[in-house]
Structure formats: C-alpha cells, structure tokens
Amino acid sequence: MDIKDMSLSLYHHMCKHLVGTENHVKTIRLMNAVCDDLLSGIPSVTITSGSFGEGLQMLGSDLDIMAVLKYIEVHETIASNAFDPMKTHFALMTEDTKPGFAMLRLISSPHPPMRKSCEIFRRDNYLSNVLFKNFFSAGLIIHGPCVSDKEGLFDFASCLHSKYWVTSALQWTMRSHNSWPDENTMQMIINHGVLFVPIGSKGSPHEELEWRMSFSVGEKFLIYTFNHTQLLCYALMKILLKDVINTDSRCTDLLCSYYMKTILFWISEEFEPSVWTPDNLIPCFMRCFRRLIYSVEYQVFPHYFIPENNLFENKIEGLGRSNLKDALRVLQSYGWRCITFSKQISYVSILSFSVPNDQSFFYYEDIDKFLNSKIVARVTCVNGELNNLSKAIYNITTYNSKKLKYLHVFFMSVVCNRRCQYVRLSGINCNKNQYKQYNTCLSYLLMSIHHDSVSGWLMLASFFYKTNQYKKSLIIIVYALSKCTLDTLYLFTVVSVRQNLLAKWHFEQKQGLMRSIKFVLADHVNCVTSLFIPKELLIDGGKQKIPPKVYAHFLSFLCHFRQNNERECRNSLKDLQSTIAKDYFIGQHSVFQPSTYYCLGTALQLMGDNVSAKQAFTETLRFPSNIRSLNRP
C-alpha cells in the first residue's frame, strides 16, 4: 500500500473505531450546544469545552464545563457611564504581567463575596484567583483553574468575561491569513470577546493575583471550521501524546493536549485548506509532528492568539527537555508508524481495514458510539439540574429545524423523568392541592417518554402503582414489555448486526438519530428519590438503577401481589427469574446487577421463600462496594 492508501485506511479506521464520522461529531456538538443553552440562566452562561466540547468522543476525552458569570464584567477601557450598578466591574491591568495574563482591579461591586475575594495591592483592591476558586469549590477539589468532583468525571471552571477583544491579542486580527480562518469566523471570535480563568503565571511574584486570558470560545469556533481530516489529524496528535509520549515515564506531564491544538491552528493557518484530504492524512500528521519536535528543540512555542506568550517558557527545561527531545527523536525514526505504538491504533488493524464503497455504513455504526459515549452522561447527569424547562418547550415550538426540535424534546424528556420524582403524592381523592400535584406529576411523566422506548413508560407504570391504580399500571407494563425485544438497543452494550440493520431502517424511516432513539433504545429505570420508587425497594434511601425488563416484571409482580393474584404473581416471578438467567437487557456492566438481584430477592421474600431470597440478596454482595453504591444516593 502506498502512503495515500495507508492514509485512507487510517482515516476510515478512525472514523469507525475512534472518533466517529462527520455526522457523529456534528451530533455531539449540536447536543452540547442545546444543553449549554438550556443550562444557561440569569447568573451564568454554560459552555461545554475540552475535547468533548469540540466534538471529539475518544478514550479519555475530557468533559470540561465553563460557567461565565454574567454579573461580573471586565473592562480594558474604563467608561463610568457604561457601568451597570447591579454588576461587579473590574479593570484589566497588564503592565506587570506576562503576555496572556492580567490582574483585575476592582472598580465597584454590589456583591460582598466578590469584595471579600479581593486583596490589597499597591493601595487598590485586586481579585485573588485563590480566594475566588475557594468561594466556588465547596465540596470539590481545586485543579489548576478548575474545580473537579471527587470521581474526576468533570472539570468545572467559573470564569469572567470581557465583551471586547483585548489589546494583547490585537495582532491576531491583523495577521495575514492564508484562507483560514475566513473573515466571518474571525469576526465571530472577536465579537465574543475574551474570558479570564483563575490561574496566574507559574513563578510570577504576583501569581495569586493574576488571571489567564482564555480564548476557549474562539478556539472552539476554529475547531468547528476544521474539515474531518483536520479533526482526525488533531485526534492523532492527542493519541500520540496520551498513548505514546506520556507512556515514557521521563516525559509524563511535560506536554499537554492544548499544545497539540495550538500546533493544528498554526499549521492550518500556514497551508491551504485543500491540503487537508483523507488520502493526505498521514503527511498532514507528520507535518504537525515535525512542528512539535522543532518547538521542543528550540524551546519556542508561541500562543496562537498572543505569539509573544511562549507556552514553553519556564515549563520544559533542563533534564526534562533533554529526555523529551530524546524520546521524540526515537519516535521520529519510525516515521508515521510511531502512531501505531498506541493501543488504539495498530499497524495490522490499519493494513487489514478495507475501505468500504458505501460510506453510509459508517453513519449507522455511529449508533454504537452514541450508546457508549459521554453524550449519555452529559444529558442524564448534568441536565438533572436543568431548571429552564419553559425555554426547552418554547424552542420546540419555535425552531424550524426538525433536528433541533427533536433534540429539545429529548432533553426535555430526560429532565421531566427526574422532575416527576420530586412531586409529593398523597393520593388523588383528597384536597385540591393534592389533586393538582397528581396532575403535575402525570404531565411530567407523559413528557418523559421521548428519550427512549421503555423507561418513561415504566416510570408511568410505577406512578400508577404508587397511587394504588394497579390495573392501569399492568396495562402500561404489558405495553412497555412489548418494546423490550431482542432487536431493541440497550445502553452500554455492543450493537449486533441485526440491531444495526434495525437502526438503519429507523434512520431511513424517521430521518435522523435523535428521532429514532425513542423507537430503538431501551434505557434503565432510574429512580432518584424514595418518593417514587415502590416502598418494597426502599433501601439506603431508595435510589436505584434497574434494567428495564427486570423492573417491568418486578413491578408486574408487585401489582398482582397487591391484588392477591397468587397465580399471576408466580408467573411474573418466573418471568423475572428467566430475564435474569438469560441476561435480557441487563448488559455487560455490573453496575446494574446489584439492583437486579435485590428485586429478585424482594419478590421471593414476599412470596415466603426466604431461603431463595437470602441467596439472591447474597448475590448483591459479590459486587464491589463502589458498584453497589451507585444504586444508592
């Protein structure tokens, strides 16, 4: 195979197994945009950043979230008549700071926490990045300019905003560009201004009072202009760093993925867009790799927006730099094949990968990546806090784009699935207020059936069980079980050929991934409060994640048990045992196994078979405590 054929094979290998197709990347970006819009409110604007925010769903991709505080403004040019007395205002001071950094002098603030976060320097009050982070880090771990949760699932950064482009980066707006980026993109970046994140220049005498200028929004716009070859080249550089360079203990933590992004920006600006084609992927990758080697060799790595800011200054020096140079020289001797040292990419897998004639094949493979991606976590975890449900409904009714409508319906459904569980129920034949609560909960439930084919219906069945309407619950359970077929896709499982064909048919009929999700996907039942879960499952607060078919048969058992239908109870119990034995809709992840056996043990205990119940409960102890804890608050 010549270099063009190898480039094409590598291109399609990455599309199928690592990054996904252009359509998959667009879906991630669109979902992030909708999510950010719905999460943004009066105090802040939410921005998904990091690799995942850029549309890269890869092994170890970051989930970084930035919150731009709307009640604080940063000004480079001070004009008192422009000040809003309801906001905090800071003046940008760059005289004593390294390029790319600034100190923020307090002008005025009606917010006591902001005034308390300032320190006196040269008879003025300056905002301390340390005190600022401490204010937002309750219960979290401070990590650089961010705070992280204890599990390391995400990094969260509160940042400040200047509406206007800073003088420090003015040279970028006048630089001679070679077709990239285009004028519209440049103007859009300039119009969005600059962010400031709470971290100073390492080793600076005023490090705790300095703030780093962040061009995250502009960088996101630039990456969105990448064609798919550019994006895959960027992914290759990240893989090279994470899987190859950083595996050398002498080089770990010397380089970061931001450097890889910066290299792509400089190379993209210097060469015509026509260079970035699938059959030229390997030469493009090698061009970027050589730029990295050159930068380390000469210890010069200019920031893309502020070239005076040498990103390698005071960072890659001495023995560390010598070790890094040696490691890069060794990798360079292998040429482009150095990338095959990554466990994600091997020379054999590229050689054996045949390029299909039907490119649409990859589009249907994206359903597998969707089911195992951070999109699911982003929606189900982060959006549990979404309050702007009215905005979602408004957008559904006003947007012309069908894809945007379905995305908002999907998000709204996930949120309603959680909201309904916080409505207190005390019966329906009581006072007017309780009747109103009943109707509110029911309306949320009816809106929660659009994010998959089963779990929303099972939550509705659970609602009728909790309100002693067993016959209604059983009717819905039968309908939900009819959706649990072997063709149905289940989260976190490998998609079979047959399921891919079904997904393909739905894509063709329903015209798109998001609209098809309701018909082909079965999610677990996520009971987040003890108010909604059957009282028979109330253990350690009652929070449970239960596979859909297991929950359906267990709830069916409970309904018959409450109606004293012994024969139907035994039938439901047999169905439950069969589902567990054959591993229907439980999946490969053991996270759902404890709740599965707890349902079985509870049903056996209610039937009086205490010996078998004890065996089932014992099964839950086989799983690590951290897995069992995921089924508790």
C-alpha positions in Angstrom: 0.0 0.0 0.0 1.3 3.5 -0.8 1.0 6.4 1.5 -2.3 7.6 0.0 -3.9 4.1 0.5 -2.5 4.0 4.1 -3.9 7.4 4.8 -7.3 6.4 3.6 -7.2 3.2 5.7 -6.2 5.1 8.7 -8.9 7.7 8.0 -11.7 5.1 7.9 -10.3 3.2 10.8 -10.5 6.3 13.0 -14.0 7.1 11.7 -15.3 3.7 12.6 -13.4 2.9 15.8 -12.1 6.1 17.4 -13.6 9.5 16.5 -16.7 8.7 14.5 -18.0 10.2 11.3 -18.6 13.8 10.5 -22.3 13.2 11.3 -21.4 11.8 14.7 -19.2 14.7 15.6 -21.9 17.2 14.5 -24.4 15.4 16.7 -22.2 15.7 19.7 -21.6 19.4 19.0 -25.3 20.1 18.5 -26.3 18.3 21.6 -23.7 20.2 23.6 -25.0 23.5 22.1 -28.6 22.7 23.1 -27.5 21.5 26.5 -25.5 24.7 27.1 -28.4 26.9 26.0 -30.8 25.2 28.3 -28.5 25.2 31.3 -27.6 28.8 30.9 -29.6 31.2 33.1 -29.6 34.5 34.8 -26.3 34.1 36.8 -24.2 32.4 34.2 -23.7 31.1 30.7 -22.7 27.4 30.5 -20.1 26.4 27.9 -19.0 22.8 27.3 -15.3 22.9 26.5 -12.4 20.4 26.4 -12.3 17.5 23.8 -15.9 16.5 24.2 -17.0 20.1 23.8 -15.1 20.1 20.5 -17.0 17.1 19.3 -14.2 14.5 20.0 -15.5 11.4 21.7 -12.4 9.4 22.4 -10.9 7.3 25.1 -10.2 9.7 27.9 -11.9 12.7 26.3 -12.4 15.5 28.8 -15.7 16.7 30.0 -14.9 20.3 30.9 -17.6 22.8 31.7 -17.1 26.6 32.0 -19.6 28.9 33.7 -19.2 32.6 32.6 -20.5 34.7 35.4 -22.9 37.3 33.8 -22.9 39.6 36.9 -19.2 40.4 36.5 -17.7 42.4 33.7 -14.0 43.1 32.9 -13.1 46.4 31.1 -9.9 47.3 29.4 -11.2 50.8 28.6 -12.9 52.4 31.6 -16.0 54.4 30.9 -18.0 55.1 34.1 -21.2 55.9 32.2 -21.3 52.3 30.9 -21.3 50.7 34.4 -24.3 48.7 35.5 -24.6 49.3 39.3 -26.1 45.8 39.6 -22.9 44.2 38.4 -19.3 43.9 39.6 -16.8 45.7 37.4 -13.0 45.1 37.1 -10.4 47.0 35.2 -7.8 45.0 33.2 -4.2 45.6 34.2 -1.4 44.1 32.1 1.6 46.3 32.9 3.4 43.9 35.3 2.2 40.6 33.9 3.5 38.1 31.3 1.7 38.2 27.9 -1.5 36.3 28.1 -2.1 37.2 31.8 -3.7 40.1 33.6 -4.5 41.4 37.0 -8.1 42.6 37.7 -8.5 45.8 39.7 -11.9 46.2 41.5 -13.8 49.3 40.3 -17.2 48.6 42.0 -19.2 45.7 43.3 -22.6 45.3 45.0 -21.7 41.6 45.7 -20.0 41.1 49.1 -18.4 37.7 48.1 -16.5 39.5 45.2 -15.3 42.2 47.5 -14.1 39.6 50.0 -12.2 37.8 47.3 -10.0 40.8 46.7 -6.6 41.6 48.2 -4.9 45.0 48.6 -2.0 45.5 46.2 -0.5 49.0 45.7 -3.3 50.6 47.6 -6.0 49.1 45.3 -8.2 46.0 45.5 -7.3 43.2 43.1 -9.2 40.0 42.6 -7.4 37.0 44.0 -7.7 33.8 41.9 -7.1 31.7 45.0 -9.9 33.3 47.1 -12.2 33.3 44.0 -11.7 29.5 43.5 -12.2 28.8 47.2 -15.5 30.5 47.1 -16.7 28.1 44.3 -15.0 25.0 45.5 -17.3 23.8 48.3 -17.0 20.0 48.4 -14.9 19.9 45.3 -11.2 19.6 44.5 -9.2 22.5 43.1 -7.3 21.6 40.0 -5.5 24.4 38.2 -8.1 27.0 37.2 -10.9 24.4 37.7 -12.6 22.5 40.4 -13.3 18.8 40.0 -15.6 16.3 41.5 -14.1 13.5 43.7 -14.6 10.9 41.0 -12.9 13.0 38.3 -15.8 12.9 36.0 -15.6 16.5 35.0 -13.7 19.8 35.5 -15.7 22.9 36.2 -14.3 26.4 35.8 -16.0 29.7 36.8 -14.7 32.5 34.7 -15.1 36.2 33.9 -15.8 37.9 30.6 -14.7 40.9 28.7 -17.1 41.8 25.9 -14.4 43.4 23.9 -11.3 42.0 22.2 -8.2 42.6 24.3 -5.2 44.7 23.0 -2.8 41.9 23.8 -4.4 39.8 21.0 -5.0 42.6 18.5 -2.1 41.4 16.3 -4.1 38.2 15.6 -6.9 40.2 14.0 -4.5 41.9 11.5 -2.3 38.9 10.8 -2.0 37.8 7.2 -4.2 34.7 7.0 -3.9 32.1 4.2 -7.6 31.4 3.6 -8.0 30.1 7.2 -9.8 31.2 9.2 -12.2 33.1 7.0 -13.4 36.6 7.8 -16.8 35.6 9.1 -15.2 33.2 11.6 -12.6 35.8 12.7 -15.4 38.4 13.3 -17.5 35.9 15.2 -14.5 35.2 17.5 -13.8 38.9 18.0 -17.4 39.6 18.8 -17.5 37.0 21.6 -14.6 38.8 23.4 -12.2 37.1 25.9 -12.6 35.0 29.0 -10.4 35.1 32.2 -9.8 32.0 34.2 -8.5 32.0 37.8 -4.9 31.0 37.5 -1.7 33.0 37.3 1.7 32.6 35.5 3.7 30.0 37.4 6.6 31.6 39.3 5.3 35.1 39.0 5.7 37.3 42.1 2.0 38.2 41.9 0.8 34.7 40.8 -2.2 34.6 43.1 -3.5 38.0 41.7 -3.1 37.1 38.1 -5.7 35.7 35.7 -5.1 33.9 32.4 -6.7 35.1 29.3 -8.7 32.3 27.8 -9.7 32.1 24.2 -11.8 28.9 24.7 -14.8 30.1 22.8 -12.7 31.3 19.8 -10.7 28.1 19.8 -14.0 26.1 19.7 -15.1 28.2 16.7 -11.8 27.5 15.0 -12.1 23.7 15.5 -15.6 23.8 14.2 -14.2 25.1 10.9 -12.0 22.0 10.6 -12.9 19.6 8.0 -12.9 15.9 9.1 -9.3 15.3 8.0 -8.1 18.2 10.2 -10.1 16.9 13.1 -8.7 13.4 12.7 -5.2 14.8 12.5 -5.9 16.7 15.7 -7.1 13.4 17.3 -4.0 11.6 16.1 -1.8 14.2 17.8 -3.8 13.8 21.0 -3.4 10.0 20.7 0.3 10.3 20.1 0.6 12.4 23.3 -1.6 10.3 25.5 -0.8 6.8 24.4 2.8 7.1 23.2 4.8 10.1 24.5 3.2 10.1 28.0 3.8 6.4 28.5 7.5 7.2 28.8 7.9 7.9 32.5 10.6 10.5 31.7 8.2 12.6 29.7 4.9 12.3 31.5 3.1 15.7 32.1 5.7 17.7 30.2 3.3 18.2 27.3 -0.5 18.8 27.3 -3.2 18.4 24.7 -3.5 22.2 24.4 -0.1 22.2 22.7 -1.5 19.8 20.1 -4.4 22.0 19.4 -2.1 25.1 19.1 0.0 23.2 16.5 -3.1 22.4 14.4 -4.1 26.1 14.5 -0.7 27.3 13.2 -0.4 24.6 10.5 -4.0 25.3 9.4 -3.2 28.9 9.0 0.0 28.3 7.1 -1.3 25.9 4.5 -4.2 25.9 2.0 -7.4 24.1 3.1 -7.1 21.9 0.0 -4.2 20.1 1.7 -6.5 18.5 4.3 -7.9 15.5 2.4 -8.4 11.9 3.6 -5.7 10.5 1.3 -3.3 13.1 2.8 -3.9 12.4 6.4 -0.5 10.8 7.2 1.5 13.6 5.6 -0.6 16.2 7.5 0.0 14.3 10.7 3.8 14.1 10.1 3.9 17.9 9.4 2.3 18.5 12.8 4.6 16.0 14.5 7.7 17.7 13.0 6.4 21.1 14.2 6.2 19.7 17.7 9.8 18.4 17.5 11.0 21.7 16.2 9.3 23.6 19.1 10.8 21.3 21.7 14.2 21.5 20.0 14.3 25.3 20.1 12.1 25.8 23.2 9.8 28.2 21.3 6.0 27.5 21.3 4.0 30.7 20.6 0.4 31.0 21.8 -1.8 31.1 18.7 -3.7 34.4 19.6 -0.8 36.0 21.6 2.5 34.9 20.0 4.5 36.9 22.5 3.4 34.3 25.0 5.9 31.4 24.7 4.0 28.5 26.2 7.2 26.6 26.8 8.8 29.3 28.9 9.7 28.1 32.4 8.0 24.8 31.7 10.1 22.5 29.5 13.7 22.9 30.7 16.8 21.0 31.9 16.7 17.3 32.1 13.0 17.1 31.3 13.6 18.8 28.0 16.6 16.6 27.2 14.5 13.4 27.9 11.6 14.7 25.8 13.9 15.5 22.9 15.4 12.0 23.0 12.0 10.4 23.1 10.7 12.5 20.2 13.8 11.7 18.1 13.3 8.0 18.6 9.7 8.3 17.6 10.7 10.3 14.6 12.9 7.5 13.4 9.8 5.3 13.0 8.1 7.9 10.8 4.3 8.0 10.7 4.3 4.4 12.1 5.1 5.8 15.6 1.3 6.3 16.0 0.8 2.6 15.8 2.5 2.3 19.2 -0.9 3.4 20.6 -3.1 0.6 21.8 -6.0 2.3 20.0 -4.2 2.1 16.6 -2.1 -0.8 15.3 -0.3 -1.3 12.0 -2.1 -4.6 11.4 -5.5 -3.1 12.0 -4.8 -0.3 9.5 -3.5 -2.7 6.9 -6.4 -5.1 7.3 -9.0 -2.4 7.2 -10.7 -2.3 3.9 -12.2 1.0 2.7 -15.9 0.4 2.0 -17.6 1.8 -1.1 -20.7 2.7 0.8 -19.8 5.5 3.1 -23.2 5.5 4.7 -22.2 2.3 6.5 -20.3 4.4 9.0 -23.3 6.5 9.7 -25.2 3.6 11.1 -22.1 2.5 13.1 -22.5 5.8 15.0 -25.4 4.4 17.0 -22.9 2.1 18.8 -20.6 5.1 19.6 -23.7 7.0 20.8 -24.8 4.3 23.2 -21.3 4.2 24.8 -20.5 7.9 24.8 -20.3 10.8 27.2 -23.4 12.2 25.5 -25.5 10.0 27.7 -23.7 11.1 30.8 -23.8 14.7 29.8 -27.6 14.5 29.4 -28.6 12.3 32.2 -26.2 13.7 34.9 -25.7 17.3 34.2 -29.2 18.0 32.9 -30.8 16.7 36.0 -30.1 20.2 37.4 -31.8 21.9 34.4 -34.4 24.4 35.5 -35.2 26.2 32.3 -37.9 23.7 31.1 -40.0 26.5 29.7 -37.1 27.5 27.4 -37.0 24.0 26.0 -40.7 24.0 25.3 -40.5 27.4 23.7 -37.7 26.3 21.5 -39.6 23.1 20.4 -42.5 25.3 19.3 -40.4 28.0 17.5 -37.5 26.3 15.8 -37.9 25.3 12.2 -35.1 22.7 12.2 -36.6 19.3 12.9 -33.3 18.1 14.3 -33.3 20.9 16.9 -36.9 20.2 17.8 -36.1 16.5 18.4 -33.0 17.4 20.4 -35.0 19.7 22.7 -37.7 17.0 23.0 -35.0 14.5 24.0 -33.5 16.8 26.7 -36.9 17.8 28.0 -37.9 14.2 28.3 -34.8 13.4 30.4 -35.4 16.3 32.7 -39.1 15.5 33.1 -38.2 12.0 34.0 -36.4 13.4 37.1 -38.7 16.2 37.9 -41.7 14.0 38.3 -39.9 12.1 41.1 -39.8 15.2 43.2 -43.6 15.8 43.2 -45.0 14.6 46.5 -48.0 12.2 46.2 -50.5 11.5 48.9 -53.4 10.1 46.9 -55.8 11.5 44.3 -59.1 11.7 46.2 -58.0 14.3 48.8 -57.9 18.0 48.6 -57.5 20.3 45.7 -53.7 20.8 46.2 -53.0 17.1 46.2 -55.1 16.7 43.0 -53.0 19.4 41.4 -49.8 17.6 42.4 -51.1 14.4 40.9 -51.8 16.1 37.6 -48.4 17.9 37.6 -46.6 14.6 38.2 -48.7 12.9 35.5 -47.9 15.7 33.0 -44.2 15.4 33.6 -44.4 11.6 33.1 -46.2 12.0 29.8 -43.4 14.3 28.6 -40.8 11.8 29.8 -41.5 9.1 27.3 -39.4 10.6 24.4 -35.8 9.8 25.4 -36.1 6.1 24.9 -38.7 3.4 24.2 -39.3 1.9 27.6 -38.1 3.7 30.8 -40.6 6.6 30.5 -43.5 4.1 30.3 -42.2 2.1 33.2 -42.0 5.3 35.3 -45.6 6.0 34.4 -46.5 2.4 35.5 -44.6 3.0 38.7 -46.6 6.2 39.3 -49.9 4.3 39.0 -48.6 1.6 41.3 -47.7 4.2 43.9 -51.2 5.7 43.7 -52.8 2.2 44.0 -54.1 2.1 40.4 -52.8 -1.4 39.8 -54.9 -2.3 36.7 -53.6 0.9 34.9 -50.1 0.0 35.9 -50.4 -3.5 34.5 -51.7 -2.3 31.1 -48.7 0.1 30.7 -46.3 -2.7 31.8 -47.6 -5.0 29.1 -47.1 -2.2 26.6 -43.5 -1.5 27.9 -42.6 -5.2 27.7 -43.7 -5.3 24.1 -40.9 -2.8 23.4 -38.3 -5.0 25.1 -37.4 -7.2 22.1 -34.1 -8.6 21.1 -33.9 -6.0 18.4 -34.0 -3.1 20.8 -30.7 -1.4 21.6 -29.6 -1.1 25.2 -27.3 1.4 26.7 -23.6 0.4 27.2 -23.9 -2.8 25.2 -22.3 -3.9 21.9 -24.6 -3.5 18.9 -25.2 -6.6 16.9 -25.5 -6.8 13.1 -29.2 -7.3 13.4 -29.6 -4.3 15.7 -27.6 -2.2 13.2 -30.0 -3.2 10.4 -32.9 -2.2 12.6 -31.2 1.1 13.5 -30.6 1.7 9.8 -34.2 1.1 8.9 -35.3 3.6 11.6 -32.8 6.1 10.4 -34.3 5.9 6.9 -37.9 6.0 8.2 -37.5 8.6 10.9 -34.8 10.6 9.3 -32.2 11.0 12.0 -30.6 9.7 15.1 -32.4 11.7 17.7 -35.9 10.9 16.4 -35.0 7.2 16.1 -33.8 7.0 19.7 -37.4 6.8 21.0 -38.1 3.7 18.9 -34.8 1.7 19.2 -33.3 2.5 22.6 -34.1 0.9 26.0 -32.6 2.8 29.0 -32.5 1.6 32.6 -35.1 2.8 35.1 -33.5 5.5 37.2 -35.4 6.0 40.5 -33.7 9.0 42.1 -36.0 9.6 45.1 -37.8 7.4 47.6 -41.0 9.3 46.8 -41.3 7.5 43.5 -39.8 4.1 44.0 -42.0 1.2 45.3 -41.7 1.0 49.0 -40.6 -2.6 48.7 -37.3 -1.4 47.3 -36.6 1.3 49.9 -33.1 0.5 51.0 -30.4 3.1 51.9 -32.7 5.9 50.7 -34.2 4.1 47.8 -32.1 5.3 44.9 -31.9 2.6 42.3 -30.8 2.0 38.7 -32.7 -1.0 37.4 -32.6 -2.7 33.9 -35.9 -2.1 32.1 -37.2 -5.7 31.7 -36.2 -6.6 35.3 -38.2 -3.6 36.6 -41.2 -4.4 34.4 -41.5 -8.0 35.6 -40.8 -6.9 39.2 -43.5 -4.2 39.1 -45.9 -6.6 37.5 -45.3 -9.0 40.4 -46.0 -6.2 42.9 -49.3 -5.2 41.2 -50.5 -8.8 41.3 -49.3 -9.2 44.8 -51.3 -6.2 46.0 -54.4 -7.6 44.3 -53.8 -11.1 45.8 -53.5 -12.7 42.4 -51.2 -15.6 43.5 -51.1 -17.4 40.1 -50.1 -14.2 38.3 -47.6 -13.4 41.0 -45.9 -16.7 40.3 -45.9 -16.1 36.5 -44.3 -12.7 37.0 -41.7 -14.2 39.3 -40.9 -16.9 36.7 -40.5 -14.1 34.1 -38.2 -12.2 36.4 -36.1 -15.2 37.1 -35.9 -16.1 33.4 -34.9 -12.5 32.5 -32.0 -12.6 35.0 -30.9 -16.1 34.0 -30.8 -15.2 30.3 -29.3 -11.7 31.0 -32.0 -9.9 29.0 -31.5 -6.2 28.9 -29.1 -6.3 31.9 -26.0 -5.7 29.8 -22.3 -6.3 30.3 -21.9 -3.6 33.0 -22.1 -5.0 36.6 -23.4 -1.6 37.8 -27.0 -2.9 37.3 -26.5 -6.3 38.8 -27.0 -5.5 42.5 -30.4 -3.9 41.9 -31.4 -6.8 39.7 -30.8 -9.4 42.4 -32.3 -7.1 45.0 -35.6 -7.1 43.0 -35.5 -10.9 42.8 -34.7 -11.3 46.5 -37.6 -8.9 47.5 -40.1 -10.8 45.3 -39.0 -14.2 46.7 -39.2 -12.8 50.3 -42.8 -11.5 49.7 -43.7 -15.0 48.4 -42.4 -16.5 51.6 -39.4 -18.3 50.0 -36.8 -16.9 52.5 -34.1 -19.4 51.6 -34.1 -18.4 47.9 -34.4 -14.7 48.9 -31.4 -14.9 51.1 -29.4 -16.5 48.2 -30.5 -13.6 45.9 -29.6 -10.9 48.4 -26.2 -12.7 48.9 -25.6 -12.3 45.2 -25.6 -8.5 45.6 -22.5 -8.8 47.9 -20.4 -10.3 45.1 -20.0 -6.8 43.5 -17.6 -4.2 44.7 -18.9 -1.6 47.2 -18.3 1.2 44.7 -20.7 -0.6 42.3 -23.3 -1.2 44.9 -23.1 2.5 46.0 -24.1 3.6 42.5 -27.5 2.2 43.3 -27.6 4.4 46.4 -27.6 8.2 47.0 
